């Protein structure tokens, strides 16, 4: 099945689930439910972009929520467990490397955000998204308040929670993928453009999960640059892996 077919199948399943959950009512029918949405993995050269949606429980506040980039892996993992324990709803979705190449990273990210929202067990009455772009939600959340907040992952608790869930989920996924595609160091850099990753990519060539639309691989495959040569202006990730998004 091609990417468009897979997307249509996933969309039908999640839309049906969401409509059934809305019909059942529950918590979402009785109170204001605010869903925070954030992503992880827009910048890497390999793997999916992951989005998470979280509805926090105001009766069970969680201390220490902040942008996942500001947390150590240990603190982030502890908070992820706490979020899943206390939140009214947590959902994670992803757009894979093929969808990133097909649509571009922004559109793939917005699709993953929409799928995450559709996966929530309760229907939110308000949706707050990190950044300045929102997916098109009129078809399934037309009655919800939707707004974006630049820097929301460090300002809005439910977005901070979504940031933590997305990051921990993706890091764990890339660690597992490292076993399927050894030699690239995916468990160390999670697919980001570190010197070690680029060196392995030049030596081994791309794996099936590498994004062909991202430089330097795009330029190498197109013959615009010799394999292993870096394009001018390419920014390498020099920060510790736990600070990468």
Phi and psi in degrees as a GROMACS rama.xvg file:
@    title "Ramachandran Plot"
@    xaxis  label "Phi"
@    yaxis  label "Psi"
@TYPE xy
-75.7513  175.719  UNK-2
-62.611  -39.877  UNK-3
-64.2829  -39.457  UNK-4
-65.8205  -42.4731  UNK-5
-62.5287  -41.5378  UNK-6
-64.1017  -42.2878  UNK-7
-63.6193  -40.7713  UNK-8
-64.3934  -45.4892  UNK-9
-62.8774  -41.19  UNK-10
-61.4435  -46.18  UNK-11
-61.3697  -42.9081  UNK-12
-64.3459  -45.8402  UNK-13
-74.4384  -35.4893  UNK-14
-65.9253  -40.5513  UNK-15
-62.8693  -44.6137  UNK-16
-60.6606  -45.0539  UNK-17
-63.4595  -42.0569  UNK-18
-65.386  -39.0257  UNK-19
-66.4064  -41.1523  UNK-20
-62.6735  -39.8509  UNK-21
-65.054  -38.7016  UNK-22
-66.9797  -31.7  UNK-23
-70.6359  -22.7734  UNK-24
81.1193  -118.953  UNK-25
86.1041  -151.688  UNK-26
-56.7835  -41.0568  UNK-27
-63.68  -23.3409  UNK-28
-84.2608  -9.26103  UNK-29
-112.054  -20.0784  UNK-30
-147.296  171.533  UNK-31
-77.1758  125.575  UNK-32
-121.004  119.22  UNK-33
-106.132  121.261  UNK-34
-101.667  126.253  UNK-35
-95.7758  142.519  UNK-36
-131.425  134.489  UNK-37
-151.551  171.014  UNK-38
-128.759  166.271  UNK-39
-142.873  137.475  UNK-40
100.629  27.0096  UNK-41
-74.2644  -32.8049  UNK-42
-89.4839  -20.2686  UNK-43
-63.6766  161.928  UNK-44
-88.1162  -9.07407  UNK-45
-145.983  155.682  UNK-46
86.3698  179.102  UNK-47
-84.0177  166.344  UNK-48
-97.6803  133.646  UNK-49
-115.23  137.844  UNK-50
-123.469  148.382  UNK-51
-131.123  147.777  UNK-52
-125.755  133.239  UNK-53
-134.869  132.26  UNK-54
-110.057  109.711  UNK-55
-77.2121  154.62  UNK-56
-96.8811  113.428  UNK-57
-62.6728  -19.5597  UNK-58
-83.607  -9.04694  UNK-59
-132.463  70.5525  UNK-60
-63.9994  150.279  UNK-61
-117.666  120.601  UNK-62
-79.5681  147.097  UNK-63
89.5925  8.15826  UNK-64
-68.7313  132.015  UNK-65
-163.277  177.289  UNK-66
-53.7678  130.86  UNK-67
-59.7699  -27.1012  UNK-68
-66.4691  -20.625  UNK-69
-91.3469  2.32446  UNK-70
-112.101  147.739  UNK-71
-72.5418  159.901  UNK-72
-56.774  -38.0704  UNK-73
-66.0669  -45.0486  UNK-74
-67.5517  -37.9126  UNK-75
-64.6073  -42.654  UNK-76
-64.7557  -40.8826  UNK-77
-64.3291  -41.2023  UNK-78
-68.7729  -35.4508  UNK-79
-61.4379  -41.1987  UNK-80
-63.693  -42.417  UNK-81
-64.4747  -40.2785  UNK-82
-62.3864  -46.9837  UNK-83
-64.3557  -30.1408  UNK-84
-75.0882  -38.9768  UNK-85
-101.416  -24.9714  UNK-86
-69.9952  153.929  UNK-87
-76.0888  -25.2724  UNK-88
-161.161  136.473  UNK-89
-137.573  130.517  UNK-90
-141.936  144.155  UNK-91
-128.803  138.965  UNK-92
-142.119  164.162  UNK-93
-146.419  153.023  UNK-94
-112.1  125.717  UNK-95
-80.0586  179.034  UNK-96
-59.405  -34.8555  UNK-97
-67.2469  -38.2108  UNK-98
-70.8954  -34.2776  UNK-99
-61.3383  -45.5531  UNK-100
-68.1464  -34.6379  UNK-101
-73.0601  -43.1719  UNK-102
-105.077  -23.9856  UNK-103
98.2258  160.51  UNK-104
-67.6454  -35.6401  UNK-105
-64.6315  -50.1312  UNK-106
-65.9134  -36.1366  UNK-107
-64.8902  -38.9659  UNK-108
-63.8013  -44.304  UNK-109
-65.3501  -36.7259  UNK-110
-62.5596  -45.578  UNK-111
-61.897  -38.3919  UNK-112
-62.285  -43.4292  UNK-113
-64.6819  -43.5575  UNK-114
-62.7586  -38.0498  UNK-115
-63.1114  -44.5442  UNK-116
-61.4567  -40.0026  UNK-117
-68.0279  -21.0296  UNK-118
-86.0479  -5.70832  UNK-119
-64.8231  141.469  UNK-120
-73.1015  -18.3514  UNK-121
-123.82  145.943  UNK-122
-84.411  122.763  UNK-123
-74.1019  154.886  UNK-124
-98.0172  -18.487  UNK-125
-141.04  141.623  UNK-126
-125.836  127.067  UNK-127
-120.973  123.285  UNK-128
-114.996  135.241  UNK-129
-69.2617  138.274  UNK-130
103.28  -157.57  UNK-131
-123.682  11.6087  UNK-132
-126.293  140.78  UNK-133
-123.912  143.148  UNK-134
-65.9815  162.496  UNK-135
-75.9141  113.562  UNK-136
-118.782  3.26182  UNK-137
-61.6642  -29.3883  UNK-138
-74.2466  -24.4137  UNK-139
-129.196  -13.7538  UNK-140
-132.97  37.5602  UNK-141
-63.3502  -23.3821  UNK-142
-92.8221  3.79448  UNK-143
-96.9311  148.124  UNK-144
-76.5215  127.381  UNK-145
-125.172  127.194  UNK-146
-144.3  157.997  UNK-147
-113.779  150.629  UNK-148
-136.18  114.756  UNK-149
-68.2498  128.63  UNK-150
73.9919  17.6608  UNK-151
-63.3181  -23.573  UNK-152
-66.4776  -14.9553  UNK-153
-114.688  4.14122  UNK-154
-120.822  -33.5244  UNK-155
-113.451  117.886  UNK-156
-54.6971  -41.2286  UNK-157
-68.9739  -29.8085  UNK-158
-73.0896  -39.5562  UNK-159
-57.1513  -43.129  UNK-160
-62.8072  -43.1516  UNK-161
-63.7198  -38.3574  UNK-162
-59.7621  -44.1781  UNK-163
-66.5214  -43.8524  UNK-164
-64.9456  -44.6627  UNK-165
-62.3896  -44.6204  UNK-166
-66.1639  -46.6012  UNK-167
-66.1601  -37.509  UNK-168
-64.1493  -46.1496  UNK-169
-68.594  -40.7044  UNK-170
-60.0247  -42.4688  UNK-171
-65.1154  -39.2963  UNK-172
-63.7496  -45.4373  UNK-173
-66.9695  -31.4916  UNK-174
-65.0402  -40.2464  UNK-175
-67.7625  -39.502  UNK-176
-66.2799  -24.3109  UNK-177
-60.7212  -30.5296  UNK-178
-74.0435  -32.2139  UNK-179
-78.8463  -29.9991  UNK-180
-128.806  72.9345  UNK-181
-71.1603  157.501  UNK-182
103.197  -19.5818  UNK-183
-92.0688  -16.4022  UNK-184
77.5405  30.432  UNK-185
-60.3091  -30.2962  UNK-186
-73.0352  -14.9113  UNK-187
-94.7237  -43.7064  UNK-188
-113.897  -4.80914  UNK-189
60.0714  24.5965  UNK-190
97.5989  -1.75238  UNK-191
-76.056  163.939  UNK-192
-82.5754  66.0023  UNK-193
-84.458  164.995  UNK-194
-60.8346  -40.7563  UNK-195
-63.454  -40.2749  UNK-196
-66.2742  -45.6327  UNK-197
-64.6474  -36.196  UNK-198
-64.4172  -43.5737  UNK-199
-66.7816  -37.7803  UNK-200
-64.704  -40.8133  UNK-201
-67.8135  -34.1053  UNK-202
-78.5736  -40.8452  UNK-203
-99.8588  -18.6572  UNK-204
80.8531  171.968  UNK-205
-73.9445  145.78  UNK-206
-85.8542  171.831  UNK-207
-61.6574  -21.0242  UNK-208
-98.9412  5.31821  UNK-209
-77.2613  143.78  UNK-210
-82.6347  112.103  UNK-211
-71.9654  -17.0335  UNK-212
-88.6699  -3.38876  UNK-213
-99.6021  139.051  UNK-214
-76.6218  147.922  UNK-215
-86.1291  -7.32067  UNK-216
-60.6793  -38.6647  UNK-217
-58.1931  -46.2424  UNK-218
-68.5005  -35.5798  UNK-219
-66.0458  -47.4848  UNK-220
-68.5876  -30.3222  UNK-221
-80.9494  -5.79199  UNK-222
76.8157  14.4415  UNK-223
-78.2807  -23.8311  UNK-224
-137.915  147.481  UNK-225
-60.9047  143.555  UNK-226
-57.1782  128.445  UNK-227
99.6697  -17.9101  UNK-228
-83.0072  141.442  UNK-229
-97.9319  137.255  UNK-230
-64.5299  149.036  UNK-231
-63.1642  135.939  UNK-232
86.9548  -1.40842  UNK-233
-66.1224  126.484  UNK-234
-91.9222  124.525  UNK-235
-90.835  151.641  UNK-236
-87.4555  110.809  UNK-237
-106.255  -9.05514  UNK-238
-77.2682  162.746  UNK-239
-58.4656  146.195  UNK-240
-55.7798  -30.8119  UNK-241
-72.6564  -10.9584  UNK-242
-98.5804  2.52568  UNK-243
-86.9849  146.669  UNK-244
